[in-house]
Amino acid sequence: MNNQSIPKTPITQKQLAILILIYRYRFLNRSHIQKLLNHKDPRRIKTWLKDLTEKQYVHRIYTHTFGANAKPAVYYLALKSRQILKTQPTCNIQLLERVYTEKTRSERFRSHSMIVADLYIYFQLVTKQNNQTLHFYTSTDVISLDYLPSKFLDSYIAIKETHKKTKRYFVTIIDDHTPRFAIRAILRQWCEYGDENTWQDHTDQPFPQIMLVCPNQSTKKYLSSYINEEELSPVFSLTTREQVDARGVSGDIWDEVS
């Protein structure tokens, strides 16, 4: 009989799930991770994250200066995580190369990434209330689908209704302080994508509705006017980051502009 000890797994399955979540969303805080895992005990999440940080599978961003310490710590993948994630079938080995540069990402980029997680949490709540089935894909999840516009697509969402009908959505997040000419360029890109029939050539599904998350009410109002004035052909729905943050309030936060 072989008495040689069996090597221990370096991390638990729950910790592996955390690494995969961070791989998909890029940057997440503890609250995001707890909600994405649907876990009830925040202390357990903190323990797992502390262990992952100490073992250098993730890095932690936390500012101790006065006025900023109320913000939760943000986590992103460290180099060591690549050795584990490259064995996972859901992870793209080429995309794992970005762990080398994640530490250089701007605060604006990190915030943008976390809004995607906020959107998932919002849609998860809404679809659960309406007895619907949610399929939520980040830009990382769909990177291999070359017929999707990965440069300006933040998430692709499919919601299956109780009567078997499925509604599909493309989501683009507009960052704070984005110049209006750049915002107009995003809209033109969506219109061109629709006109090229790329989606229609690869699927037999209707073209998804385009959802835009605006940084504030002023940008939302400007976009609504611009879409109407230019008579843009896709169907757009608009909301603001503030409305997403207030997702616990009942009611639809999206205003359709067509």
C-alpha positions as CSV (number, residue, x, y, z in Angstrom):
1,M,0.0,0.0,0.0
2,N,1.3,3.5,-0.9
3,N,1.4,5.6,2.2
4,Q,2.5,8.8,0.3
5,S,0.3,11.7,1.2
6,I,-2.1,13.0,-1.4
7,P,-1.3,16.6,-2.3
8,K,-3.8,19.1,-1.0
9,T,-5.8,21.3,-3.4
10,P,-4.4,24.8,-3.1
11,I,-7.8,26.4,-2.9
12,T,-11.4,25.3,-2.3
13,Q,-14.1,24.9,-4.9
14,K,-15.8,28.1,-3.7
15,Q,-12.5,30.0,-4.0
16,L,-12.1,28.7,-7.5
17,A,-15.6,30.0,-8.2
18,I,-14.5,33.4,-7.0
19,L,-11.5,33.3,-9.3
20,I,-13.8,32.5,-12.3
21,L,-16.1,35.3,-11.4
22,I,-13.2,37.8,-11.3
23,Y,-12.0,36.4,-14.6
24,R,-15.4,37.1,-16.1
25,Y,-16.0,40.6,-14.6
26,R,-12.3,41.7,-14.2
27,F,-12.9,43.8,-11.0
28,L,-15.3,43.0,-8.2
29,N,-15.8,44.0,-4.5
30,R,-16.8,41.6,-1.7
31,S,-20.5,42.6,-1.9
32,H,-20.5,41.7,-5.6
33,I,-18.9,38.3,-5.0
34,Q,-21.3,37.5,-2.2
35,K,-24.3,38.3,-4.4
36,L,-23.0,36.6,-7.5
37,L,-22.4,33.4,-5.4
38,N,-25.8,33.9,-3.8
39,H,-24.1,33.3,-0.4
40,K,-25.7,34.4,2.8
41,D,-22.6,34.7,5.1
42,P,-20.4,37.7,4.4
43,R,-17.8,36.5,6.9
44,R,-17.2,33.4,4.9
45,I,-16.6,35.5,1.8
46,K,-14.2,37.7,3.6
47,T,-12.3,34.6,4.8
48,W,-12.0,33.1,1.3
49,L,-10.9,36.5,-0.1
50,K,-8.3,37.0,2.7
51,D,-6.9,33.5,2.0
52,L,-6.8,34.1,-1.8
53,T,-5.0,37.4,-1.2
54,E,-2.5,36.0,1.2
55,K,-1.8,33.1,-1.3
56,Q,-1.4,35.7,-4.0
57,Y,-4.1,34.4,-6.3
58,V,-5.8,37.8,-6.2
59,H,-4.7,41.4,-5.5
60,R,-6.7,43.8,-3.3
61,I,-7.2,47.5,-3.8
62,Y,-8.1,49.4,-0.7
63,T,-7.6,53.0,0.1
64,H,-7.1,54.0,3.8
65,T,-7.1,57.7,3.3
66,F,-9.7,59.8,5.0
67,G,-13.0,60.0,3.0
68,A,-12.2,56.9,0.8
69,N,-12.1,54.2,3.5
70,A,-15.8,53.7,3.2
71,K,-15.4,52.2,-0.2
72,P,-15.2,48.4,-0.2
73,A,-12.0,46.7,-1.3
74,V,-11.8,45.8,-5.0
75,Y,-10.3,42.5,-6.1
76,Y,-8.6,41.5,-9.4
77,L,-6.6,38.5,-10.6
78,A,-2.9,38.1,-9.7
79,L,-0.4,36.3,-11.8
80,K,-0.6,33.1,-9.8
81,S,-4.3,32.6,-10.6
82,R,-3.3,32.0,-14.2
83,Q,-1.9,28.6,-13.3
84,I,-5.3,27.4,-11.9
85,L,-7.6,29.1,-14.4
86,K,-5.8,27.9,-17.5
87,T,-7.0,24.4,-16.6
88,Q,-10.7,25.5,-16.5
89,P,-12.7,24.8,-19.7
90,T,-14.7,28.1,-19.3
91,C,-11.5,30.2,-19.3
92,N,-9.8,31.4,-22.5
93,I,-6.0,31.0,-22.2
94,Q,-5.3,34.0,-24.4
95,L,-7.5,36.2,-22.2
96,L,-5.6,35.1,-19.2
97,E,-2.6,37.0,-20.5
98,R,-4.3,40.2,-19.3
99,V,-3.5,39.3,-15.7
100,Y,-0.1,40.7,-16.4
101,T,-1.5,44.2,-16.9
102,E,-4.6,44.3,-14.7
103,K,-2.7,46.2,-12.0
104,T,-2.3,49.1,-14.5
105,R,-6.0,49.6,-15.1
106,S,-7.5,53.0,-14.3
107,E,-10.1,53.6,-11.7
108,R,-12.5,54.5,-14.5
109,F,-11.9,51.0,-16.0
110,R,-12.4,49.3,-12.7
111,S,-15.7,51.2,-12.1
112,H,-16.9,50.3,-15.6
113,S,-16.2,46.6,-14.9
114,M,-18.1,46.6,-11.7
115,I,-21.2,48.3,-13.2
116,V,-21.5,45.1,-15.3
117,A,-21.8,43.1,-12.1
118,D,-24.3,45.6,-10.8
119,L,-26.4,45.1,-13.9
120,Y,-26.3,41.3,-13.4
121,I,-27.5,41.7,-9.8
122,Y,-30.3,44.0,-11.0
123,F,-31.5,41.7,-13.7
124,Q,-31.2,38.7,-11.4
125,L,-33.6,40.4,-9.0
126,V,-36.1,41.5,-11.6
127,T,-36.3,38.1,-13.4
128,K,-36.7,36.3,-10.1
129,Q,-39.6,38.6,-9.2
130,N,-41.2,37.9,-12.6
131,N,-40.5,34.2,-12.6
132,Q,-38.3,34.5,-15.7
133,T,-35.0,32.8,-16.6
134,L,-31.9,35.0,-17.0
135,H,-28.9,34.3,-19.2
136,F,-26.3,36.9,-18.6
137,Y,-23.0,37.1,-20.5
138,T,-20.1,39.4,-20.0
139,S,-17.9,40.6,-22.8
140,T,-15.4,38.0,-21.6
141,D,-18.0,35.3,-21.9
142,V,-18.7,36.1,-25.6
143,I,-15.2,37.0,-26.8
144,S,-15.1,33.9,-29.0
145,L,-18.3,34.9,-30.8
146,D,-16.7,37.1,-33.5
147,Y,-20.1,38.2,-34.9
148,L,-20.7,40.2,-31.7
149,P,-19.3,43.8,-31.5
150,S,-16.9,43.1,-28.6
151,K,-15.4,46.6,-28.7
152,F,-18.5,48.4,-27.4
153,L,-20.5,45.5,-26.0
154,D,-20.4,45.2,-22.2
155,S,-22.9,42.3,-21.9
156,Y,-25.4,40.2,-23.8
157,I,-28.6,39.3,-22.0
158,A,-31.4,36.8,-22.8
159,I,-34.5,36.7,-20.7
160,K,-36.9,33.8,-21.1
161,E,-40.5,34.6,-20.3
162,T,-42.8,32.1,-18.6
163,H,-44.7,31.6,-21.9
164,K,-41.4,30.5,-23.6
165,K,-40.7,33.7,-25.5
166,T,-37.1,35.0,-25.1
167,K,-36.2,38.7,-25.2
168,R,-32.6,39.6,-26.0
169,Y,-30.6,42.7,-25.2
170,F,-27.2,44.3,-25.9
171,V,-25.8,46.5,-23.1
172,T,-23.3,49.3,-23.4
173,I,-22.1,51.3,-20.4
174,I,-21.2,55.0,-21.0
175,D,-18.5,56.2,-18.6
176,D,-18.7,59.4,-16.7
177,H,-17.0,62.4,-18.5
178,T,-17.3,60.7,-21.9
179,P,-17.3,63.5,-24.6
180,R,-20.6,63.8,-26.5
181,F,-18.8,63.2,-29.8
182,A,-17.6,59.9,-28.4
183,I,-21.1,59.0,-27.3
184,R,-22.5,59.8,-30.7
185,A,-19.8,57.5,-32.2
186,I,-21.0,54.7,-30.0
187,L,-24.6,55.1,-31.3
188,R,-23.3,55.2,-34.9
189,Q,-21.4,52.0,-34.3
190,W,-24.5,50.3,-33.1
191,C,-26.5,51.5,-36.1
192,E,-23.8,50.3,-38.5
193,Y,-23.7,46.9,-36.8
194,G,-27.4,46.6,-37.2
195,D,-27.3,47.7,-40.9
196,E,-24.6,45.2,-41.7
197,N,-26.9,42.3,-40.7
198,T,-24.0,40.6,-38.9
199,W,-26.4,39.4,-36.2
200,Q,-29.0,38.3,-38.6
201,D,-26.5,36.4,-40.8
202,H,-25.4,34.3,-37.8
203,T,-28.6,33.7,-35.9
204,D,-32.3,33.2,-36.6
205,Q,-33.3,35.5,-33.7
206,P,-34.7,39.1,-33.9
207,F,-32.1,41.8,-33.5
208,P,-31.7,42.5,-29.7
209,Q,-32.8,45.7,-28.1
210,I,-29.8,48.0,-27.2
211,M,-29.6,49.2,-23.6
212,L,-27.5,52.1,-22.7
213,V,-26.4,52.9,-19.1
214,C,-25.8,56.6,-18.8
215,P,-23.6,58.1,-16.2
216,N,-26.2,60.7,-15.2
217,Q,-29.6,62.2,-16.1
218,S,-28.1,64.9,-18.3
219,T,-26.5,62.4,-20.6
220,K,-29.6,60.3,-20.7
221,K,-31.7,63.3,-21.7
222,Y,-29.2,64.3,-24.4
223,L,-29.1,60.7,-25.8
224,S,-32.9,60.5,-25.9
225,S,-33.1,63.8,-27.9
226,Y,-30.3,62.8,-30.2
227,I,-31.8,59.3,-31.0
228,N,-35.2,60.9,-31.8
229,E,-33.8,63.8,-33.9
230,E,-31.6,61.5,-35.9
231,E,-34.3,58.8,-36.2
232,L,-31.8,56.0,-35.4
233,S,-33.2,52.7,-36.5
234,P,-32.4,50.3,-33.6
235,V,-34.6,50.3,-30.5
236,F,-32.7,51.8,-27.6
237,S,-33.5,51.8,-23.9
238,L,-31.8,54.2,-21.5
239,T,-31.2,54.3,-17.8
240,T,-28.7,55.9,-15.5
241,R,-26.1,54.4,-13.1
242,E,-28.1,55.9,-10.2
243,Q,-31.2,54.0,-11.3
244,V,-29.2,50.8,-11.5
245,D,-27.8,51.4,-8.0
246,A,-31.4,51.8,-6.8
247,R,-32.4,48.5,-8.2
248,G,-34.1,47.5,-5.0
249,V,-36.9,49.9,-5.9
250,S,-39.7,48.2,-7.7
251,G,-40.5,49.2,-11.2
252,D,-38.8,49.4,-14.6
253,I,-35.7,51.6,-14.7
254,W,-35.4,51.6,-18.5
255,D,-37.0,54.2,-20.9
256,E,-37.4,53.0,-24.5
257,V,-36.5,55.4,-27.3
258,S,-37.3,54.3,-30.8
